[in-house]
């Protein structure tokens, strides 16, 4: 084989590889195009259901928040009452026993 034949074969191989890459990239791009077009037609039908799901989620979040406040309130009260008693105790010790 001559050097000229190898050069032509190399050039053909590069061209075939470039075509293969273009074809392999075209398939996912075509699928992405069709999915995007399908979503464009589907969104007007889905939008009311998504809005309703969002409203339900807001309602559930409000219920959960109120429940958490109700569950947490006694613990917060106990912690603050304990801190208040500690502060009073420290103040009384300081005033009556001179800081001992």
Phi and psi in radians as a Rosetta constraint file:
Dihedral C 1 N 2 CA 2 C 2 CIRCULARHARMONIC -1.535 0.35
Dihedral N 2 CA 2 C 2 N 3 CIRCULARHARMONIC 2.901 0.35
Dihedral C 2 N 3 CA 3 C 3 CIRCULARHARMONIC -1.135 0.35
Dihedral N 3 CA 3 C 3 N 4 CIRCULARHARMONIC -0.592 0.35
Dihedral C 3 N 4 CA 4 C 4 CIRCULARHARMONIC -1.165 0.35
Dihedral N 4 CA 4 C 4 N 5 CIRCULARHARMONIC -0.652 0.35
Dihedral C 4 N 5 CA 5 C 5 CIRCULARHARMONIC -1.177 0.35
Dihedral N 5 CA 5 C 5 N 6 CIRCULARHARMONIC -0.718 0.35
Dihedral C 5 N 6 CA 6 C 6 CIRCULARHARMONIC -1.126 0.35
Dihedral N 6 CA 6 C 6 N 7 CIRCULARHARMONIC -0.639 0.35
Dihedral C 6 N 7 CA 7 C 7 CIRCULARHARMONIC -1.148 0.35
Dihedral N 7 CA 7 C 7 N 8 CIRCULARHARMONIC -0.729 0.35
Dihedral C 7 N 8 CA 8 C 8 CIRCULARHARMONIC -1.141 0.35
Dihedral N 8 CA 8 C 8 N 9 CIRCULARHARMONIC -0.728 0.35
Dihedral C 8 N 9 CA 9 C 9 CIRCULARHARMONIC -1.112 0.35
Dihedral N 9 CA 9 C 9 N 10 CIRCULARHARMONIC -0.706 0.35
Dihedral C 9 N 10 CA 10 C 10 CIRCULARHARMONIC -1.101 0.35
Dihedral N 10 CA 10 C 10 N 11 CIRCULARHARMONIC -0.791 0.35
Dihedral C 10 N 11 CA 11 C 11 CIRCULARHARMONIC -1.086 0.35
Dihedral N 11 CA 11 C 11 N 12 CIRCULARHARMONIC -0.710 0.35
Dihedral C 11 N 12 CA 12 C 12 CIRCULARHARMONIC -1.129 0.35
Dihedral N 12 CA 12 C 12 N 13 CIRCULARHARMONIC -0.690 0.35
Dihedral C 12 N 13 CA 13 C 13 CIRCULARHARMONIC -1.129 0.35
Dihedral N 13 CA 13 C 13 N 14 CIRCULARHARMONIC -0.713 0.35
Dihedral C 13 N 14 CA 14 C 14 CIRCULARHARMONIC -1.114 0.35
Dihedral N 14 CA 14 C 14 N 15 CIRCULARHARMONIC -0.746 0.35
Dihedral C 14 N 15 CA 15 C 15 CIRCULARHARMONIC -1.116 0.35
Dihedral N 15 CA 15 C 15 N 16 CIRCULARHARMONIC -0.750 0.35
Dihedral C 15 N 16 CA 16 C 16 CIRCULARHARMONIC -1.124 0.35
Dihedral N 16 CA 16 C 16 N 17 CIRCULARHARMONIC -0.688 0.35
Dihedral C 16 N 17 CA 17 C 17 CIRCULARHARMONIC -1.123 0.35
Dihedral N 17 CA 17 C 17 N 18 CIRCULARHARMONIC -0.701 0.35
Dihedral C 17 N 18 CA 18 C 18 CIRCULARHARMONIC -1.117 0.35
Dihedral N 18 CA 18 C 18 N 19 CIRCULARHARMONIC -0.715 0.35
Dihedral C 18 N 19 CA 19 C 19 CIRCULARHARMONIC -1.127 0.35
Dihedral N 19 CA 19 C 19 N 20 CIRCULARHARMONIC -0.706 0.35
Dihedral C 19 N 20 CA 20 C 20 CIRCULARHARMONIC -1.082 0.35
Dihedral N 20 CA 20 C 20 N 21 CIRCULARHARMONIC -0.744 0.35
Dihedral C 20 N 21 CA 21 C 21 CIRCULARHARMONIC -1.099 0.35
Dihedral N 21 CA 21 C 21 N 22 CIRCULARHARMONIC -0.746 0.35
Dihedral C 21 N 22 CA 22 C 22 CIRCULARHARMONIC -1.097 0.35
Dihedral N 22 CA 22 C 22 N 23 CIRCULARHARMONIC -0.715 0.35
Dihedral C 22 N 23 CA 23 C 23 CIRCULARHARMONIC -1.174 0.35
Dihedral N 23 CA 23 C 23 N 24 CIRCULARHARMONIC -0.750 0.35
Dihedral C 23 N 24 CA 24 C 24 CIRCULARHARMONIC -1.164 0.35
Dihedral N 24 CA 24 C 24 N 25 CIRCULARHARMONIC -0.512 0.35
Dihedral C 24 N 25 CA 25 C 25 CIRCULARHARMONIC -1.419 0.35
Dihedral N 25 CA 25 C 25 N 26 CIRCULARHARMONIC -0.480 0.35
Dihedral C 25 N 26 CA 26 C 26 CIRCULARHARMONIC -1.217 0.35
Dihedral N 26 CA 26 C 26 N 27 CIRCULARHARMONIC -0.600 0.35
Dihedral C 26 N 27 CA 27 C 27 CIRCULARHARMONIC -1.136 0.35
Dihedral N 27 CA 27 C 27 N 28 CIRCULARHARMONIC -0.919 0.35
Dihedral C 27 N 28 CA 28 C 28 CIRCULARHARMONIC -1.106 0.35
Dihedral N 28 CA 28 C 28 N 29 CIRCULARHARMONIC -0.600 0.35
Dihedral C 28 N 29 CA 29 C 29 CIRCULARHARMONIC -1.148 0.35
Dihedral N 29 CA 29 C 29 N 30 CIRCULARHARMONIC -0.661 0.35
Dihedral C 29 N 30 CA 30 C 30 CIRCULARHARMONIC -1.139 0.35
Dihedral N 30 CA 30 C 30 N 31 CIRCULARHARMONIC -0.759 0.35
Dihedral C 30 N 31 CA 31 C 31 CIRCULARHARMONIC -1.091 0.35
Dihedral N 31 CA 31 C 31 N 32 CIRCULARHARMONIC -0.752 0.35
Dihedral C 31 N 32 CA 32 C 32 CIRCULARHARMONIC -1.092 0.35
Dihedral N 32 CA 32 C 32 N 33 CIRCULARHARMONIC -0.698 0.35
Dihedral C 32 N 33 CA 33 C 33 CIRCULARHARMONIC -1.066 0.35
Dihedral N 33 CA 33 C 33 N 34 CIRCULARHARMONIC -0.801 0.35
Dihedral C 33 N 34 CA 34 C 34 CIRCULARHARMONIC -1.163 0.35
Dihedral N 34 CA 34 C 34 N 35 CIRCULARHARMONIC -0.678 0.35
Dihedral C 34 N 35 CA 35 C 35 CIRCULARHARMONIC -1.119 0.35
Dihedral N 35 CA 35 C 35 N 36 CIRCULARHARMONIC -0.751 0.35
Dihedral C 35 N 36 CA 36 C 36 CIRCULARHARMONIC -1.096 0.35
Dihedral N 36 CA 36 C 36 N 37 CIRCULARHARMONIC -0.743 0.35
Dihedral C 36 N 37 CA 37 C 37 CIRCULARHARMONIC -1.123 0.35
Dihedral N 37 CA 37 C 37 N 38 CIRCULARHARMONIC -0.698 0.35
Dihedral C 37 N 38 CA 38 C 38 CIRCULARHARMONIC -1.128 0.35
Dihedral N 38 CA 38 C 38 N 39 CIRCULARHARMONIC -0.713 0.35
Dihedral C 38 N 39 CA 39 C 39 CIRCULARHARMONIC -1.144 0.35
Dihedral N 39 CA 39 C 39 N 40 CIRCULARHARMONIC -0.615 0.35
Dihedral C 39 N 40 CA 40 C 40 CIRCULARHARMONIC -1.071 0.35
Dihedral N 40 CA 40 C 40 N 41 CIRCULARHARMONIC -0.655 0.35
Dihedral C 40 N 41 CA 41 C 41 CIRCULARHARMONIC -1.382 0.35
Dihedral N 41 CA 41 C 41 N 42 CIRCULARHARMONIC -0.473 0.35
Dihedral C 41 N 42 CA 42 C 42 CIRCULARHARMONIC -1.469 0.35
Dihedral N 42 CA 42 C 42 N 43 CIRCULARHARMONIC -0.516 0.35
Dihedral C 42 N 43 CA 43 C 43 CIRCULARHARMONIC -1.006 0.35
Dihedral N 43 CA 43 C 43 N 44 CIRCULARHARMONIC -0.763 0.35
Dihedral C 43 N 44 CA 44 C 44 CIRCULARHARMONIC -1.053 0.35
Dihedral N 44 CA 44 C 44 N 45 CIRCULARHARMONIC -0.516 0.35
Dihedral C 44 N 45 CA 45 C 45 CIRCULARHARMONIC -1.383 0.35
Dihedral N 45 CA 45 C 45 N 46 CIRCULARHARMONIC -0.540 0.35
Dihedral C 45 N 46 CA 46 C 46 CIRCULARHARMONIC -1.495 0.35
Dihedral N 46 CA 46 C 46 N 47 CIRCULARHARMONIC -0.495 0.35
Dihedral C 46 N 47 CA 47 C 47 CIRCULARHARMONIC -0.912 0.35
Dihedral N 47 CA 47 C 47 N 48 CIRCULARHARMONIC -0.797 0.35
Dihedral C 47 N 48 CA 48 C 48 CIRCULARHARMONIC -1.100 0.35
Dihedral N 48 CA 48 C 48 N 49 CIRCULARHARMONIC -0.673 0.35
Dihedral C 48 N 49 CA 49 C 49 CIRCULARHARMONIC -1.168 0.35
Dihedral N 49 CA 49 C 49 N 50 CIRCULARHARMONIC -0.677 0.35
Dihedral C 49 N 50 CA 50 C 50 CIRCULARHARMONIC -1.156 0.35
Dihedral N 50 CA 50 C 50 N 51 CIRCULARHARMONIC -0.673 0.35
Dihedral C 50 N 51 CA 51 C 51 CIRCULARHARMONIC -1.107 0.35
Dihedral N 51 CA 51 C 51 N 52 CIRCULARHARMONIC -0.739 0.35
Dihedral C 51 N 52 CA 52 C 52 CIRCULARHARMONIC -1.157 0.35
Dihedral N 52 CA 52 C 52 N 53 CIRCULARHARMONIC -0.718 0.35
Dihedral C 52 N 53 CA 53 C 53 CIRCULARHARMONIC -1.087 0.35
Dihedral N 53 CA 53 C 53 N 54 CIRCULARHARMONIC -0.663 0.35
Dihedral C 53 N 54 CA 54 C 54 CIRCULARHARMONIC -1.148 0.35
Dihedral N 54 CA 54 C 54 N 55 CIRCULARHARMONIC -0.706 0.35
Dihedral C 54 N 55 CA 55 C 55 CIRCULARHARMONIC -1.131 0.35
Dihedral N 55 CA 55 C 55 N 56 CIRCULARHARMONIC -0.710 0.35
Dihedral C 55 N 56 CA 56 C 56 CIRCULARHARMONIC -1.112 0.35
Dihedral N 56 CA 56 C 56 N 57 CIRCULARHARMONIC -0.736 0.35
Dihedral C 56 N 57 CA 57 C 57 CIRCULARHARMONIC -1.082 0.35
Dihedral N 57 CA 57 C 57 N 58 CIRCULARHARMONIC -0.693 0.35
Dihedral C 57 N 58 CA 58 C 58 CIRCULARHARMONIC -1.119 0.35
Dihedral N 58 CA 58 C 58 N 59 CIRCULARHARMONIC -0.735 0.35
Dihedral C 58 N 59 CA 59 C 59 CIRCULARHARMONIC -1.082 0.35
Dihedral N 59 CA 59 C 59 N 60 CIRCULARHARMONIC -0.795 0.35
Dihedral C 59 N 60 CA 60 C 60 CIRCULARHARMONIC -1.123 0.35
Dihedral N 60 CA 60 C 60 N 61 CIRCULARHARMONIC -0.699 0.35
Dihedral C 60 N 61 CA 61 C 61 CIRCULARHARMONIC -1.076 0.35
Dihedral N 61 CA 61 C 61 N 62 CIRCULARHARMONIC -0.728 0.35
Dihedral C 61 N 62 CA 62 C 62 CIRCULARHARMONIC -1.100 0.35
Dihedral N 62 CA 62 C 62 N 63 CIRCULARHARMONIC -0.735 0.35
Dihedral C 62 N 63 CA 63 C 63 CIRCULARHARMONIC -1.103 0.35
Dihedral N 63 CA 63 C 63 N 64 CIRCULARHARMONIC -0.775 0.35
Dihedral C 63 N 64 CA 64 C 64 CIRCULARHARMONIC -1.126 0.35
Dihedral N 64 CA 64 C 64 N 65 CIRCULARHARMONIC -0.721 0.35
Dihedral C 64 N 65 CA 65 C 65 CIRCULARHARMONIC -1.082 0.35
Dihedral N 65 CA 65 C 65 N 66 CIRCULARHARMONIC -0.761 0.35
Dihedral C 65 N 66 CA 66 C 66 CIRCULARHARMONIC -1.126 0.35
Dihedral N 66 CA 66 C 66 N 67 CIRCULARHARMONIC -0.687 0.35
Dihedral C 66 N 67 CA 67 C 67 CIRCULARHARMONIC -1.115 0.35
Dihedral N 67 CA 67 C 67 N 68 CIRCULARHARMONIC -0.705 0.35
Dihedral C 67 N 68 CA 68 C 68 CIRCULARHARMONIC -1.130 0.35
Dihedral N 68 CA 68 C 68 N 69 CIRCULARHARMONIC -0.689 0.35
Dihedral C 68 N 69 CA 69 C 69 CIRCULARHARMONIC -1.116 0.35
Dihedral N 69 CA 69 C 69 N 70 CIRCULARHARMONIC -0.740 0.35
Dihedral C 69 N 70 CA 70 C 70 CIRCULARHARMONIC -1.137 0.35
Dihedral N 70 CA 70 C 70 N 71 CIRCULARHARMONIC -0.658 0.35
Dihedral C 70 N 71 CA 71 C 71 CIRCULARHARMONIC -1.291 0.35
Dihedral N 71 CA 71 C 71 N 72 CIRCULARHARMONIC -0.655 0.35
Dihedral C 71 N 72 CA 72 C 72 CIRCULARHARMONIC -1.373 0.35
Dihedral N 72 CA 72 C 72 N 73 CIRCULARHARMONIC -0.452 0.35
Dihedral C 72 N 73 CA 73 C 73 CIRCULARHARMONIC -0.969 0.35
Dihedral N 73 CA 73 C 73 N 74 CIRCULARHARMONIC -0.829 0.35
Dihedral C 73 N 74 CA 74 C 74 CIRCULARHARMONIC -1.094 0.35
Dihedral N 74 CA 74 C 74 N 75 CIRCULARHARMONIC -0.629 0.35
Dihedral C 74 N 75 CA 75 C 75 CIRCULARHARMONIC -1.211 0.35
Dihedral N 75 CA 75 C 75 N 76 CIRCULARHARMONIC -0.685 0.35
Dihedral C 75 N 76 CA 76 C 76 CIRCULARHARMONIC -1.140 0.35
Dihedral N 76 CA 76 C 76 N 77 CIRCULARHARMONIC -0.735 0.35
Dihedral C 76 N 77 CA 77 C 77 CIRCULARHARMONIC -1.085 0.35
Dihedral N 77 CA 77 C 77 N 78 CIRCULARHARMONIC -0.798 0.35
Dihedral C 77 N 78 CA 78 C 78 CIRCULARHARMONIC -1.081 0.35
Dihedral N 78 CA 78 C 78 N 79 CIRCULARHARMONIC -0.735 0.35
Dihedral C 78 N 79 CA 79 C 79 CIRCULARHARMONIC -1.118 0.35
Dihedral N 79 CA 79 C 79 N 80 CIRCULARHARMONIC -0.761 0.35
Dihedral C 79 N 80 CA 80 C 80 CIRCULARHARMONIC -1.218 0.35
Dihedral N 80 CA 80 C 80 N 81 CIRCULARHARMONIC -0.622 0.35
Dihedral C 80 N 81 CA 81 C 81 CIRCULARHARMONIC -1.141 0.35
Dihedral N 81 CA 81 C 81 N 82 CIRCULARHARMONIC -0.711 0.35
Dihedral C 81 N 82 CA 82 C 82 CIRCULARHARMONIC -1.088 0.35
Dihedral N 82 CA 82 C 82 N 83 CIRCULARHARMONIC -0.747 0.35
Dihedral C 82 N 83 CA 83 C 83 CIRCULARHARMONIC -1.146 0.35
Dihedral N 83 CA 83 C 83 N 84 CIRCULARHARMONIC -0.664 0.35
Dihedral C 83 N 84 CA 84 C 84 CIRCULARHARMONIC -1.105 0.35
Dihedral N 84 CA 84 C 84 N 85 CIRCULARHARMONIC -0.781 0.35
Dihedral C 84 N 85 CA 85 C 85 CIRCULARHARMONIC -1.108 0.35
Dihedral N 85 CA 85 C 85 N 86 CIRCULARHARMONIC -0.694 0.35
Dihedral C 85 N 86 CA 86 C 86 CIRCULARHARMONIC -1.079 0.35
Dihedral N 86 CA 86 C 86 N 87 CIRCULARHARMONIC -0.706 0.35
Dihedral C 86 N 87 CA 87 C 87 CIRCULARHARMONIC -1.166 0.35
Dihedral N 87 CA 87 C 87 N 88 CIRCULARHARMONIC -0.768 0.35
Dihedral C 87 N 88 CA 88 C 88 CIRCULARHARMONIC -1.077 0.35
Dihedral N 88 CA 88 C 88 N 89 CIRCULARHARMONIC -0.759 0.35
Dihedral C 88 N 89 CA 89 C 89 CIRCULARHARMONIC -1.069 0.35
Dihedral N 89 CA 89 C 89 N 90 CIRCULARHARMONIC -0.779 0.35
Dihedral C 89 N 90 CA 90 C 90 CIRCULARHARMONIC -1.124 0.35
Dihedral N 90 CA 90 C 90 N 91 CIRCULARHARMONIC -0.704 0.35
Dihedral C 90 N 91 CA 91 C 91 CIRCULARHARMONIC -1.162 0.35
Dihedral N 91 CA 91 C 91 N 92 CIRCULARHARMONIC -0.730 0.35
Dihedral C 91 N 92 CA 92 C 92 CIRCULARHARMONIC -1.134 0.35
Dihedral N 92 CA 92 C 92 N 93 CIRCULARHARMONIC -0.724 0.35
Dihedral C 92 N 93 CA 93 C 93 CIRCULARHARMONIC -1.095 0.35
Dihedral N 93 CA 93 C 93 N 94 CIRCULARHARMONIC -0.719 0.35
Dihedral C 93 N 94 CA 94 C 94 CIRCULARHARMONIC -1.145 0.35
Dihedral N 94 CA 94 C 94 N 95 CIRCULARHARMONIC -0.713 0.35
Dihedral C 94 N 95 CA 95 C 95 CIRCULARHARMONIC -1.345 0.35
Dihedral N 95 CA 95 C 95 N 96 CIRCULARHARMONIC -0.690 0.35
Dihedral C 95 N 96 CA 96 C 96 CIRCULARHARMONIC -1.627 0.35
Dihedral N 96 CA 96 C 96 N 97 CIRCULARHARMONIC -0.551 0.35
Dihedral C 96 N 97 CA 97 C 97 CIRCULARHARMONIC -1.990 0.35
Dihedral N 97 CA 97 C 97 N 98 CIRCULARHARMONIC 0.162 0.35
Dihedral C 97 N 98 CA 98 C 98 CIRCULARHARMONIC 1.200 0.35
Dihedral N 98 CA 98 C 98 N 99 CIRCULARHARMONIC 0.537 0.35
Dihedral C 98 N 99 CA 99 C 99 CIRCULARHARMONIC 1.558 0.35
Dihedral N 99 CA 99 C 99 N 100 CIRCULARHARMONIC 0.122 0.35
